[in-house]
């Protein structure tokens, strides 16, 4: 068993919180978008390198605005075990927060925490939010 890590970030959204669940900037590998058990593939650039992430949708809870994805193949599972990410939309009064939680295991202390990936995800969230705010 490796070293368990959990990284969390919450960032405010200005756009309608429901629009975030409609983003499907990925390839469908198996199943249907928006259904548990479906498999998707993301490609992205991180630190100047092209990355790939194949994930299975583990949880969709529309009522509580929760989505959980677990990577089964790709660049993350080459170095990290049991990587999964949960997206939760949380409302505090009039403010909607996008909450990202990454959970994974590092094989040893020489393998870095995934702070750069979390920064990337926050940047992506803000870009999506900015795009939808401009459209409204």
N, CA, C and O atoms as CSV, one atom per row, in Angstrom:
chain,resi,resn,atom,element,x,y,z
A,1,UNK,N,N,0.832,-1.174,0.000
A,1,UNK,CA,C,0.000,0.000,0.000
A,1,UNK,C,C,0.874,1.234,0.000
A,1,UNK,O,O,1.880,1.295,0.706
A,2,UNK,N,N,0.478,2.237,-0.812
A,2,UNK,CA,C,1.240,3.463,-0.927
A,2,UNK,C,C,0.823,4.501,0.105
A,2,UNK,O,O,0.112,4.215,1.068
A,3,UNK,N,N,1.295,5.714,-0.137
A,3,UNK,CA,C,0.989,6.840,0.733
A,3,UNK,C,C,-0.298,7.502,0.248
A,3,UNK,O,O,-0.341,8.026,-0.865
A,4,UNK,N,N,-1.328,7.484,1.058
A,4,UNK,CA,C,-2.625,8.038,0.685
A,4,UNK,C,C,-2.557,9.560,0.644
A,4,UNK,O,O,-2.011,10.193,1.547
A,5,UNK,N,N,-3.123,10.145,-0.424
A,5,UNK,CA,C,-3.185,11.599,-0.559
A,5,UNK,C,C,-4.602,12.002,-0.929
A,5,UNK,O,O,-5.284,11.312,-1.686
A,6,UNK,N,N,-5.032,13.133,-0.379
A,6,UNK,CA,C,-6.311,13.729,-0.743
A,6,UNK,C,C,-6.058,15.221,-0.920
A,6,UNK,O,O,-5.618,15.900,0.008
A,7,UNK,N,N,-6.341,15.724,-2.121
A,7,UNK,CA,C,-6.207,17.148,-2.407
A,7,UNK,C,C,-7.588,17.690,-2.727
A,7,UNK,O,O,-8.327,17.085,-3.503
A,8,UNK,N,N,-7.944,18.830,-2.135
A,8,UNK,CA,C,-9.263,19.432,-2.348
A,8,UNK,C,C,-9.115,20.907,-2.678
A,8,UNK,O,O,-8.205,21.585,-2.202
A,9,UNK,N,N,-10.028,21.379,-3.500
A,9,UNK,CA,C,-10.086,22.807,-3.793
A,9,UNK,C,C,-11.545,23.176,-4.024
A,9,UNK,O,O,-12.316,22.393,-4.578
A,10,UNK,N,N,-11.907,24.369,-3.596
A,10,UNK,CA,C,-13.236,24.918,-3.849
A,10,UNK,C,C,-13.042,26.274,-4.498
A,10,UNK,O,O,-12.262,27.096,-4.018
A,11,UNK,N,N,-13.760,26.506,-5.602
A,11,UNK,CA,C,-13.660,27.783,-6.287
A,11,UNK,C,C,-15.053,28.256,-6.671
A,11,UNK,O,O,-15.900,27.462,-7.079
A,12,UNK,N,N,-15.282,29.559,-6.535
A,12,UNK,CA,C,-16.600,30.115,-6.804
A,12,UNK,C,C,-16.920,30.113,-8.288
A,12,UNK,O,O,-16.061,30.383,-9.128
A,13,UNK,N,N,-18.183,29.803,-8.597
A,13,UNK,CA,C,-18.686,29.878,-9.973
A,13,UNK,C,C,-19.660,31.034,-10.067
A,13,UNK,O,O,-20.446,31.280,-9.152
A,14,UNK,N,N,-19.598,31.747,-11.195
A,14,UNK,CA,C,-20.533,32.834,-11.425
A,14,UNK,C,C,-21.677,32.396,-12.329
A,14,UNK,O,O,-22.782,32.932,-12.237
A,15,UNK,N,N,-21.419,31.422,-13.204
A,15,UNK,CA,C,-22.444,30.932,-14.129
A,15,UNK,C,C,-23.417,30.033,-13.374
A,15,UNK,O,O,-23.188,29.681,-12.217
A,16,UNK,N,N,-24.484,29.674,-14.034
A,16,UNK,CA,C,-25.457,28.749,-13.472
A,16,UNK,C,C,-24.770,27.427,-13.174
A,16,UNK,O,O,-24.117,26.862,-14.051
A,17,UNK,N,N,-24.902,26.930,-11.967
A,17,UNK,CA,C,-24.204,25.708,-11.552
A,17,UNK,C,C,-24.585,24.486,-12.379
A,17,UNK,O,O,-23.784,23.561,-12.513
A,18,UNK,N,N,-25.796,24.466,-12.938
A,18,UNK,CA,C,-26.237,23.305,-13.707
A,18,UNK,C,C,-25.491,23.167,-15.023
A,18,UNK,O,O,-25.354,22.055,-15.532
A,19,UNK,N,N,-25.002,24.274,-15.590
A,19,UNK,CA,C,-24.331,24.210,-16.877
A,19,UNK,C,C,-23.036,23.418,-16.790
A,19,UNK,O,O,-22.598,22.847,-17.789
A,20,UNK,N,N,-22.417,23.371,-15.621
A,20,UNK,CA,C,-21.144,22.676,-15.475
A,20,UNK,C,C,-21.284,21.189,-15.747
A,20,UNK,O,O,-20.362,20.567,-16.276
A,21,UNK,N,N,-22.425,20.609,-15.392
A,21,UNK,CA,C,-22.636,19.176,-15.604
A,21,UNK,C,C,-22.822,18.828,-17.074
A,21,UNK,O,O,-22.760,17.651,-17.431
A,22,UNK,N,N,-23.048,19.814,-17.937
A,22,UNK,CA,C,-23.258,19.560,-19.359
A,22,UNK,C,C,-21.956,19.507,-20.149
A,22,UNK,O,O,-21.976,19.160,-21.330
A,23,UNK,N,N,-20.841,19.837,-19.538
A,23,UNK,CA,C,-19.563,19.847,-20.251
A,23,UNK,C,C,-19.154,18.410,-20.557
A,23,UNK,O,O,-19.093,17.568,-19.661
A,24,UNK,N,N,-18.876,18.141,-21.824
A,24,UNK,CA,C,-18.478,16.793,-22.239
A,24,UNK,C,C,-17.297,16.906,-23.196
A,24,UNK,O,O,-17.355,16.418,-24.324
A,25,UNK,N,N,-16.241,17.542,-22.745
A,25,UNK,CA,C,-15.057,17.732,-23.577
A,25,UNK,C,C,-14.160,16.508,-23.552
A,25,UNK,O,O,-12.981,16.594,-23.210
A,26,UNK,N,N,-14.734,15.359,-23.918
A,26,UNK,CA,C,-13.974,14.124,-23.890
A,26,UNK,C,C,-14.584,13.127,-24.868
A,26,UNK,O,O,-15.665,13.349,-25.413
A,27,UNK,N,N,-13.878,12.037,-25.076
A,27,UNK,CA,C,-14.346,10.991,-25.985
A,27,UNK,C,C,-15.032,9.889,-25.194
A,27,UNK,O,O,-14.525,9.443,-24.164
A,28,UNK,N,N,-16.168,9.460,-25.673
A,28,UNK,CA,C,-16.886,8.357,-25.062
A,28,UNK,C,C,-16.297,7.045,-25.572
A,28,UNK,O,O,-16.253,6.816,-26.780
A,29,UNK,N,N,-15.847,6.188,-24.671
A,29,UNK,CA,C,-15.258,4.899,-25.047
A,29,UNK,C,C,-16.277,3.774,-24.990
A,29,UNK,O,O,-16.266,2.868,-25.824
A,30,UNK,N,N,-17.160,3.838,-23.999
A,30,UNK,CA,C,-18.123,2.757,-23.784
A,30,UNK,C,C,-19.304,3.293,-22.983
A,30,UNK,O,O,-19.112,4.098,-22.072
A,31,UNK,N,N,-20.503,2.868,-23.301
A,31,UNK,CA,C,-21.688,3.290,-22.568
A,31,UNK,C,C,-22.265,4.574,-23.135
A,31,UNK,O,O,-22.132,4.857,-24.326
A,32,UNK,N,N,-22.905,5.347,-22.273
A,32,UNK,CA,C,-23.543,6.611,-22.651
A,32,UNK,C,C,-23.058,7.710,-21.721
A,32,UNK,O,O,-22.882,7.490,-20.522
A,33,UNK,N,N,-22.841,8.912,-22.289
A,33,UNK,CA,C,-22.490,10.041,-21.437
A,33,UNK,C,C,-23.545,10.197,-20.352
A,33,UNK,O,O,-24.742,10.070,-20.607
A,34,UNK,N,N,-23.085,10.471,-19.146
A,34,UNK,CA,C,-24.008,10.722,-18.060
A,34,UNK,C,C,-24.585,9.497,-17.394
A,34,UNK,O,O,-25.574,9.595,-16.668
A,35,UNK,N,N,-23.973,8.318,-17.632
A,35,UNK,CA,C,-24.465,7.115,-16.959
A,35,UNK,C,C,-23.327,6.426,-16.211
A,35,UNK,O,O,-22.196,6.367,-16.692
A,36,UNK,N,N,-23.643,5.917,-15.047
A,36,UNK,CA,C,-22.667,5.199,-14.231
A,36,UNK,C,C,-22.177,3.975,-15.011
A,36,UNK,O,O,-22.961,3.280,-15.658
A,37,UNK,N,N,-20.880,3.730,-14.938
A,37,UNK,CA,C,-20.266,2.593,-15.618
A,37,UNK,C,C,-19.719,2.932,-16.992
A,37,UNK,O,O,-18.951,2.159,-17.565
A,38,UNK,N,N,-20.109,4.083,-17.526
A,38,UNK,CA,C,-19.591,4.498,-18.831
A,38,UNK,C,C,-18.109,4.834,-18.714
A,38,UNK,O,O,-17.627,5.244,-17.659
A,39,UNK,N,N,-17.396,4.649,-19.830
A,39,UNK,CA,C,-15.963,4.930,-19.866
A,39,UNK,C,C,-15.701,6.064,-20.840
A,39,UNK,O,O,-16.240,6.100,-21.946
A,40,UNK,N,N,-14.843,7.004,-20.391
A,40,UNK,CA,C,-14.511,8.177,-21.186
A,40,UNK,C,C,-13.000,8.337,-21.251
A,40,UNK,O,O,-12.267,7.773,-20.438
A,41,UNK,N,N,-12.546,9.108,-22.220
A,41,UNK,CA,C,-11.115,9.366,-22.385
A,41,UNK,C,C,-10.888,10.860,-22.538
A,41,UNK,O,O,-11.455,11.498,-23.425
A,42,UNK,N,N,-10.058,11.408,-21.669
A,42,UNK,CA,C,-9.673,12.816,-21.725
A,42,UNK,C,C,-8.255,12.901,-22.278
A,42,UNK,O,O,-7.401,12.083,-21.937
A,43,UNK,N,N,-8.010,13.873,-23.115
A,43,UNK,CA,C,-6.637,14.220,-23.484
A,43,UNK,C,C,-6.434,15.671,-23.071
A,43,UNK,O,O,-7.328,16.504,-23.223
A,44,UNK,N,N,-5.256,15.961,-22.552
A,44,UNK,CA,C,-4.971,17.305,-22.064
A,44,UNK,C,C,-3.468,17.535,-22.071
A,44,UNK,O,O,-2.688,16.589,-22.178
A,45,UNK,N,N,-3.068,18.792,-21.956
A,45,UNK,CA,C,-1.657,19.161,-21.880
A,45,UNK,C,C,-1.371,19.614,-20.456
A,45,UNK,O,O,-2.028,20.520,-19.944
A,46,UNK,N,N,-0.397,18.988,-19.820
A,46,UNK,CA,C,-0.003,19.340,-18.465
A,46,UNK,C,C,1.508,19.506,-18.441
A,46,UNK,O,O,2.251,18.600,-18.819
A,47,UNK,N,N,1.950,20.665,-17.996
A,47,UNK,CA,C,3.381,20.970,-17.961
A,47,UNK,C,C,4.035,20.756,-19.325
A,47,UNK,O,O,5.159,20.263,-19.416
A,48,UNK,N,N,3.314,21.135,-20.382
A,48,UNK,CA,C,3.853,21.051,-21.737
A,48,UNK,C,C,3.827,19.674,-22.370
A,48,UNK,O,O,4.309,19.510,-23.492
A,49,UNK,N,N,3.286,18.688,-21.694
A,49,UNK,CA,C,3.239,17.325,-22.222
A,49,UNK,C,C,1.799,16.877,-22.431
A,49,UNK,O,O,0.923,17.155,-21.611
A,50,UNK,N,N,1.565,16.174,-23.553
A,50,UNK,CA,C,0.242,15.618,-23.812
A,50,UNK,C,C,0.008,14.445,-22.864
A,50,UNK,O,O,0.861,13.570,-22.717
A,51,UNK,N,N,-1.148,14.442,-22.231
A,51,UNK,CA,C,-1.517,13.393,-21.276
A,51,UNK,C,C,-2.829,12.757,-21.714
A,51,UNK,O,O,-3.606,13.348,-22.464
A,52,UNK,N,N,-3.056,11.554,-21.235
A,52,UNK,CA,C,-4.297,10.840,-21.496
A,52,UNK,C,C,-4.816,10.267,-20.188
A,52,UNK,O,O,-4.048,9.826,-19.333
A,53,UNK,N,N,-6.137,10.281,-20.050
A,53,UNK,CA,C,-6.766,9.742,-18.853
A,53,UNK,C,C,-8.039,9.020,-19.269
A,53,UNK,O,O,-8.970,9.637,-19.785
A,54,UNK,N,N,-8.077,7.721,-19.045
A,54,UNK,CA,C,-9.280,6.933,-19.312
A,54,UNK,C,C,-9.932,6.656,-17.969
A,54,UNK,O,O,-9.317,6.111,-17.053
A,55,UNK,N,N,-11.207,7.053,-17.880
A,55,UNK,CA,C,-11.903,6.993,-16.607
A,55,UNK,C,C,-13.250,6.310,-16.743
A,55,UNK,O,O,-13.874,6.333,-17.804
A,56,UNK,N,N,-13.683,5.708,-15.664
A,56,UNK,CA,C,-15.020,5.136,-15.575
A,56,UNK,C,C,-15.831,6.031,-14.633
A,56,UNK,O,O,-15.332,6.479,-13.600
A,57,UNK,N,N,-17.074,6.279,-15.003
A,57,UNK,CA,C,-17.955,7.072,-14.154
A,57,UNK,C,C,-18.455,6.168,-13.030
A,57,UNK,O,O,-19.195,5.215,-13.273
A,58,UNK,N,N,-18.049,6.472,-11.809
A,58,UNK,CA,C,-18.426,5.655,-10.647
A,58,UNK,C,C,-19.726,6.093,-10.010
A,58,UNK,O,O,-20.534,5.259,-9.601
A,59,UNK,N,N,-19.938,7.418,-9.923
A,59,UNK,CA,C,-21.091,7.952,-9.212
A,59,UNK,C,C,-21.648,9.157,-9.950
A,59,UNK,O,O,-20.899,10.023,-10.403
A,60,UNK,N,N,-22.953,9.204,-10.064
A,60,UNK,CA,C,-23.652,10.410,-10.518
A,60,UNK,C,C,-24.822,10.607,-9.574
A,60,UNK,O,O,-25.701,9.753,-9.467
A,61,UNK,N,N,-24.823,11.738,-8.894
A,61,UNK,CA,C,-25.908,12.070,-7.973
A,61,UNK,C,C,-26.408,13.458,-8.365
A,61,UNK,O,O,-25.863,14.468,-7.920
A,62,UNK,N,N,-27.448,13.504,-9.202
A,62,UNK,CA,C,-27.969,14.776,-9.702
A,62,UNK,C,C,-28.542,15.633,-8.574
A,62,UNK,O,O,-28.366,16.852,-8.565
A,63,UNK,N,N,-29.216,15.006,-7.639
A,63,UNK,CA,C,-29.838,15.758,-6.547
A,63,UNK,C,C,-28.803,16.505,-5.715
A,63,UNK,O,O,-29.013,17.663,-5.353
A,64,UNK,N,N,-27.683,15.842,-5.409
A,64,UNK,CA,C,-26.637,16.459,-4.584
A,64,UNK,C,C,-25.502,17.057,-5.414
A,64,UNK,O,O,-24.521,17.550,-4.856
A,65,UNK,N,N,-25.626,17.016,-6.740
A,65,UNK,CA,C,-24.633,17.595,-7.665
A,65,UNK,C,C,-23.243,17.007,-7.427
A,65,UNK,O,O,-22.284,17.741,-7.186
A,66,UNK,N,N,-23.140,15.665,-7.496
A,66,UNK,CA,C,-21.883,14.958,-7.270
A,66,UNK,C,C,-21.594,14.030,-8.449
A,66,UNK,O,O,-22.476,13.314,-8.925
A,67,UNK,N,N,-20.351,14.057,-8.908
A,67,UNK,CA,C,-19.871,13.172,-9.971
A,67,UNK,C,C,-18.516,12.630,-9.539
A,67,UNK,O,O,-17.642,13.396,-9.134
A,68,UNK,N,N,-18.332,11.299,-9.621
A,68,UNK,CA,C,-17.048,10.699,-9.272
A,68,UNK,C,C,-16.540,9.882,-10.457
A,68,UNK,O,O,-17.276,9.089,-11.043
A,69,UNK,N,N,-15.264,10.093,-10.798
A,69,UNK,CA,C,-14.591,9.389,-11.888
A,69,UNK,C,C,-13.365,8.680,-11.337
A,69,UNK,O,O,-12.663,9.220,-10.483
A,70,UNK,N,N,-13.106,7.461,-11.829
A,70,UNK,CA,C,-11.920,6.713,-11.407
A,70,UNK,C,C,-11.111,6.361,-12.651
A,70,UNK,O,O,-11.638,5.813,-13.618
A,71,UNK,N,N,-9.826,6.686,-12.607
A,71,UNK,CA,C,-8.960,6.378,-13.749
A,71,UNK,C,C,-8.618,4.895,-13.752
A,71,UNK,O,O,-8.227,4.332,-12.730
A,72,UNK,N,N,-8.771,4.264,-14.929
A,72,UNK,CA,C,-8.414,2.852,-15.065
A,72,UNK,C,C,-7.242,2.658,-16.019
A,72,UNK,O,O,-6.632,1.588,-16.034
A,73,UNK,N,N,-6.918,3.673,-16.814
A,73,UNK,CA,C,-5.786,3.593,-17.739
A,73,UNK,C,C,-5.342,5.004,-18.068
A,73,UNK,O,O,-6.169,5.910,-18.178
A,74,UNK,N,N,-4.033,5.198,-18.227
A,74,UNK,CA,C,-3.537,6.520,-18.593
A,74,UNK,C,C,-2.293,6.902,-17.814
A,74,UNK,O,O,-1.709,6.097,-17.088
A,75,UNK,N,N,-1.908,8.158,-17.990
A,75,UNK,CA,C,-0.664,8.649,-17.402
A,75,UNK,C,C,-0.669,8.643,-15.877
A,75,UNK,O,O,0.370,8.419,-15.257
A,76,UNK,N,N,-1.823,8.887,-15.268
A,76,UNK,CA,C,-1.867,8.920,-13.801
A,76,UNK,C,C,-1.662,7.544,-13.190
A,76,UNK,O,O,-0.927,7.411,-12.211
A,77,UNK,N,N,-2.298,6.515,-13.747
A,77,UNK,CA,C,-2.162,5.188,-13.145
A,77,UNK,C,C,-0.795,4.564,-13.418
A,77,UNK,O,O,-0.453,3.527,-12.850
A,78,UNK,N,N,-0.017,5.206,-14.293
A,78,UNK,CA,C,1.359,4.742,-14.494
A,78,UNK,C,C,2.220,5.034,-13.265
A,78,UNK,O,O,3.187,4.322,-12.996
A,79,UNK,N,N,1.859,6.101,-12.509
A,79,UNK,CA,C,2.646,6.492,-11.336
A,79,UNK,C,C,1.877,6.404,-10.022
A,79,UNK,O,O,2.476,6.225,-8.962
A,80,UNK,N,N,0.554,6.529,-10.088
A,80,UNK,CA,C,-0.271,6.618,-8.884
A,80,UNK,C,C,-1.294,5.487,-8.873
A,80,UNK,O,O,-1.786,5.072,-9.923
A,81,UNK,N,N,-1.606,4.997,-7.688
A,81,UNK,CA,C,-2.611,3.945,-7.544
A,81,UNK,C,C,-3.932,4.546,-7.080
A,81,UNK,O,O,-3.964,5.553,-6.374
A,82,UNK,N,N,-5.019,3.902,-7.493
A,82,UNK,CA,C,-6.358,4.232,-7.005
A,82,UNK,C,C,-6.726,5.705,-7.155
A,82,UNK,O,O,-7.313,6.297,-6.249
A,83,UNK,N,N,-6.376,6.302,-8.312
A,83,UNK,CA,C,-6.679,7.714,-8.539
A,83,UNK,C,C,-8.146,7.879,-8.889
A,83,UNK,O,O,-8.667,7.222,-9.789
A,84,UNK,N,N,-8.802,8.774,-8.156
A,84,UNK,CA,C,-10.168,9.129,-8.507
A,84,UNK,C,C,-10.396,10.588,-8.154
A,84,UNK,O,O,-9.703,11.167,-7.317
A,85,UNK,N,N,-11.395,11.167,-8.823
A,85,UNK,CA,C,-11.714,12.565,-8.583
A,85,UNK,C,C,-13.216,12.709,-8.427
A,85,UNK,O,O,-13.999,12.069,-9.129
A,86,UNK,N,N,-13.595,13.562,-7.496
A,86,UNK,CA,C,-15.002,13.834,-7.251
A,86,UNK,C,C,-15.258,15.315,-7.485
A,86,UNK,O,O,-14.535,16.174,-6.981
A,87,UNK,N,N,-16.296,15.596,-8.254
A,87,UNK,CA,C,-16.771,16.956,-8.489
A,87,UNK,C,C,-18.069,17.117,-7.719
A,87,UNK,O,O,-18.980,16.299,-7.839
A,88,UNK,N,N,-18.145,18.175,-6.930
A,88,UNK,CA,C,-19.350,18.456,-6.161
A,88,UNK,C,C,-19.637,19.942,-6.291
A,88,UNK,O,O,-18.738,20.765,-6.117
A,89,UNK,N,N,-20.875,20.290,-6.594
A,89,UNK,CA,C,-21.280,21.693,-6.601
A,89,UNK,C,C,-21.941,21.969,-5.263
A,89,UNK,O,O,-22.941,21.347,-4.904
A,90,UNK,N,N,-21.364,22.911,-4.533
A,90,UNK,CA,C,-21.832,23.242,-3.183
A,90,UNK,C,C,-22.371,24.669,-3.201
A,90,UNK,O,O,-21.747,25.559,-3.779
A,91,UNK,N,N,-23.510,24.891,-2.582
A,91,UNK,CA,C,-24.086,26.231,-2.512
A,91,UNK,C,C,-24.012,26.741,-1.085
A,91,UNK,O,O,-24.462,26.085,-0.146
A,92,UNK,N,N,-23.432,27.930,-0.942
A,92,UNK,CA,C,-23.334,28.604,0.357
A,92,UNK,C,C,-24.050,29.939,0.204
A,92,UNK,O,O,-23.482,30.891,-0.330
A,93,UNK,N,N,-25.286,30.011,0.666
A,93,UNK,CA,C,-26.078,31.225,0.491
A,93,UNK,C,C,-26.338,31.460,-0.989
A,93,UNK,O,O,-26.987,30.647,-1.648
A,94,UNK,N,N,-25.832,32.568,-1.510
A,94,UNK,CA,C,-26.003,32.928,-2.924
A,94,UNK,C,C,-24.817,32.485,-3.781
A,94,UNK,O,O,-24.808,32.730,-4.987
A,95,UNK,N,N,-23.822,31.839,-3.179
A,95,UNK,CA,C,-22.584,31.504,-3.883
A,95,UNK,C,C,-22.537,30.010,-4.196
A,95,UNK,O,O,-22.784,29.174,-3.327
A,96,UNK,N,N,-22.217,29.687,-5.454
A,96,UNK,CA,C,-22.003,28.302,-5.869
A,96,UNK,C,C,-20.504,28.035,-5.931
A,96,UNK,O,O,-19.751,28.809,-6.523
A,97,UNK,N,N,-20.078,26.938,-5.318
A,97,UNK,CA,C,-18.670,26.558,-5.310
A,97,UNK,C,C,-18.490,25.247,-6.060
A,97,UNK,O,O,-19.239,24.293,-5.848
A,98,UNK,N,N,-17.483,25.204,-6.944
A,98,UNK,CA,C,-17.075,23.951,-7.565
A,98,UNK,C,C,-16.058,23.339,-6.620
A,98,UNK,O,O,-15.031,23.948,-6.321
A,99,UNK,N,N,-16.348,22.130,-6.150
A,99,UNK,CA,C,-15.465,21.446,-5.207
A,99,UNK,C,C,-14.864,20.231,-5.903
A,99,UNK,O,O,-15.587,19.321,-6.309
A,100,UNK,N,N,-13.564,20.220,-6.038
A,100,UNK,CA,C,-12.844,19.086,-6.629
A,100,UNK,C,C,-12.075,18.391,-5.520
A,100,UNK,O,O,-11.385,19.043,-4.736
A,101,UNK,N,N,-12.189,17.069,-5.450
A,101,UNK,CA,C,-11.423,16.278,-4.488
A,101,UNK,C,C,-10.740,15.143,-5.239
A,101,UNK,O,O,-11.404,14.293,-5.832
A,102,UNK,N,N,-9.413,15.135,-5.209
A,102,UNK,CA,C,-8.626,14.049,-5.812
A,102,UNK,C,C,-8.125,13.147,-4.701
A,102,UNK,O,O,-7.621,13.615,-3.681
A,103,UNK,N,N,-8.269,11.861,-4.911
A,103,UNK,CA,C,-7.753,10.870,-3.980
A,103,UNK,C,C,-6.867,9.909,-4.756
A,103,UNK,O,O,-7.225,9.484,-5.855
A,104,UNK,N,N,-5.717,9.564,-4.197
A,104,UNK,CA,C,-4.778,8.664,-4.865
A,104,UNK,C,C,-3.728,8.184,-3.874
A,104,UNK,O,O,-3.626,8.683,-2.753
A,105,UNK,N,N,-2.957,7.210,-4.316
A,105,UNK,CA,C,-1.845,6.706,-3.510
A,105,UNK,C,C,-0.547,6.893,-4.272
A,105,UNK,O,O,-0.449,6.559,-5.453
A,106,UNK,N,N,0.446,7.432,-3.582
A,106,UNK,CA,C,1.790,7.544,-4.139
A,106,UNK,C,C,2.577,6.318,-3.683
A,106,UNK,O,O,2.478,5.927,-2.520
A,107,UNK,N,N,3.355,5.705,-4.574
A,107,UNK,CA,C,4.096,4.506,-4.177
A,107,UNK,C,C,5.168,4.782,-3.122
A,107,UNK,O,O,5.499,3.901,-2.329
A,108,UNK,N,N,5.712,6.007,-3.112
A,108,UNK,CA,C,6.723,6.379,-2.128
A,108,UNK,C,C,6.833,7.902,-2.078
A,108,UNK,O,O,6.182,8.600,-2.855
A,109,UNK,N,N,7.644,8.407,-1.177
A,109,UNK,CA,C,7.763,9.854,-0.981
A,109,UNK,C,C,8.465,10.563,-2.131
A,109,UNK,O,O,8.388,11.788,-2.224
A,110,UNK,N,N,9.145,9.834,-3.008
A,110,UNK,CA,C,9.819,10.441,-4.153
A,110,UNK,C,C,8.855,10.808,-5.279
A,110,UNK,O,O,9.213,11.582,-6.167
A,111,UNK,N,N,7.648,10.267,-5.254
A,111,UNK,CA,C,6.636,10.582,-6.265
A,111,UNK,C,C,5.875,11.812,-5.771
A,111,UNK,O,O,5.325,11.797,-4.670
A,112,UNK,N,N,5.839,12.883,-6.580
A,112,UNK,CA,C,5.264,14.151,-6.106
A,112,UNK,C,C,3.748,14.120,-5.953
A,112,UNK,O,O,3.054,13.321,-6.582
A,113,UNK,N,N,3.258,15.010,-5.100
A,113,UNK,CA,C,1.822,15.250,-4.992
A,113,UNK,C,C,1.345,15.840,-6.322
A,113,UNK,O,O,2.148,16.386,-7.079
A,114,UNK,N,N,0.069,15.737,-6.603
A,114,UNK,CA,C,-0.487,16.175,-7.883
A,114,UNK,C,C,-1.029,17.606,-7.837
A,114,UNK,O,O,-2.118,17.891,-8.335
A,115,UNK,N,N,-0.244,18.497,-7.227
A,115,UNK,CA,C,-0.635,19.905,-7.119
A,115,UNK,C,C,-0.779,20.532,-8.511
A,115,UNK,O,O,-1.699,21.316,-8.741
A,116,UNK,N,N,0.127,20.191,-9.441
A,116,UNK,CA,C,0.052,20.756,-10.786
A,116,UNK,C,C,-1.231,20.337,-11.500
A,116,UNK,O,O,-1.807,21.132,-12.242
A,117,UNK,N,N,-1.680,19.118,-11.291
A,117,UNK,CA,C,-2.929,18.656,-11.893
A,117,UNK,C,C,-4.119,19.384,-11.265
A,117,UNK,O,O,-5.054,19.760,-11.973
A,118,UNK,N,N,-4.095,19.584,-9.964
A,118,UNK,CA,C,-5.168,20.309,-9.301
A,118,UNK,C,C,-5.225,21.749,-9.808
A,118,UNK,O,O,-6.314,22.278,-10.034
A,119,UNK,N,N,-4.071,22.390,-9.989
A,119,UNK,CA,C,-4.023,23.737,-10.565
A,119,UNK,C,C,-4.631,23.758,-11.965
A,119,UNK,O,O,-5.367,24.681,-12.315
A,120,UNK,N,N,-4.319,22.735,-12.765
A,120,UNK,CA,C,-4.864,22.615,-14.113
A,120,UNK,C,C,-6.389,22.513,-14.059
A,120,UNK,O,O,-7.083,23.182,-14.826
A,121,UNK,N,N,-6.906,21.689,-13.170
A,121,UNK,CA,C,-8.350,21.483,-13.048
A,121,UNK,C,C,-9.052,22.767,-12.601
A,121,UNK,O,O,-10.134,23.083,-13.094
A,122,UNK,N,N,-8.446,23.506,-11.676
A,122,UNK,CA,C,-9.014,24.788,-11.242
A,122,UNK,C,C,-9.039,25.763,-12.427
A,122,UNK,O,O,-10.036,26.452,-12.646
A,123,UNK,N,N,-7.947,25.818,-13.181
A,123,UNK,CA,C,-7.897,26.695,-14.351
A,123,UNK,C,C,-8.957,26.328,-15.375
A,123,UNK,O,O,-9.599,27.208,-15.946
A,124,UNK,N,N,-9.145,25.030,-15.614
A,124,UNK,CA,C,-10.168,24.564,-16.543
A,124,UNK,C,C,-11.551,24.966,-16.038
A,124,UNK,O,O,-12.380,25.432,-16.820
A,125,UNK,N,N,-11.807,24.795,-14.757
A,125,UNK,CA,C,-13.104,25.157,-14.178
A,125,UNK,C,C,-13.383,26.646,-14.359
A,125,UNK,O,O,-14.490,27.036,-14.731
A,126,UNK,N,N,-12.381,27.467,-14.097
A,126,UNK,CA,C,-12.546,28.916,-14.231
A,126,UNK,C,C,-12.775,29.308,-15.688
A,126,UNK,O,O,-13.578,30.197,-15.971
A,127,UNK,N,N,-12.076,28.650,-16.613
A,127,UNK,CA,C,-12.260,28.945,-18.034
A,127,UNK,C,C,-13.672,28.582,-18.483
A,127,UNK,O,O,-14.297,29.338,-19.227
A,128,UNK,N,N,-14.177,27.444,-18.043
A,128,UNK,CA,C,-15.544,27.034,-18.376
A,128,UNK,C,C,-16.539,28.027,-17.789
A,128,UNK,O,O,-17.487,28.435,-18.460
A,129,UNK,N,N,-16.324,28.410,-16.548
A,129,UNK,CA,C,-17.219,29.367,-15.896
A,129,UNK,C,C,-17.189,30.708,-16.619
A,129,UNK,O,O,-18.242,31.281,-16.897
A,130,UNK,N,N,-15.992,31.218,-16.927
A,130,UNK,CA,C,-15.868,32.495,-17.643
A,130,UNK,C,C,-16.589,32.442,-18.979
A,130,UNK,O,O,-17.264,33.399,-19.358
A,131,UNK,N,N,-16.455,31.337,-19.693
A,131,UNK,CA,C,-17.102,31.178,-20.989
A,131,UNK,C,C,-18.622,31.289,-20.852
A,131,UNK,O,O,-19.271,31.975,-21.642
A,132,UNK,N,N,-19.185,30.613,-19.848
A,132,UNK,CA,C,-20.629,30.627,-19.665
A,132,UNK,C,C,-21.133,31.969,-19.138
A,132,UNK,O,O,-22.256,32.363,-19.452
A,133,UNK,N,N,-20.330,32.680,-18.344
A,133,UNK,CA,C,-20.710,34.005,-17.865
A,133,UNK,C,C,-20.782,34.969,-19.058
A,133,UNK,O,O,-21.707,35.776,-19.149
A,134,UNK,N,N,-19.809,34.883,-19.969
A,134,UNK,CA,C,-19.804,35.742,-21.162
A,134,UNK,C,C,-20.995,35.459,-22.060
A,134,UNK,O,O,-21.544,36.375,-22.672
A,135,UNK,N,N,-21.406,34.179,-22.145
A,135,UNK,CA,C,-22.547,33.811,-22.981
A,135,UNK,C,C,-23.860,34.349,-22.415
A,135,UNK,O,O,-24.799,34.616,-23.165
A,136,UNK,N,N,-23.923,34.506,-21.097
A,136,UNK,CA,C,-25.155,35.001,-20.475
A,136,UNK,C,C,-25.115,36.500,-20.464
A,136,UNK,O,O,-26.051,37.139,-19.985
